[in-house]
């Protein structure tokens, strides 16, 4: 009888066995593995204006409200075109 957990693969060896982690998981002990948390470990490529969400076998980067992009690059939303289509006058006063 083996004691490998469900997140491992039991490998039969002569007179013994070994529990190998499923792809994307890291070893916890001799019998079990866990998901690596890219977000908590800082091993993600998310922009500083993005939210990192840990997923099965990886992570997802989503731009924060007020920002647009793919999550690895997030830029502030521009002003609505109706405000930027017209010439603007800047007045500098002291």
Secondary structure, DSSP 8 states (H G I E B T S, - for coil): -----TTEEEEEETTEEEEEE-TTEEESSSS-EEE--HHHHT-----TTEEEEEETTEEEEEE-TTEEESSSSEEE----HHHHSS--------
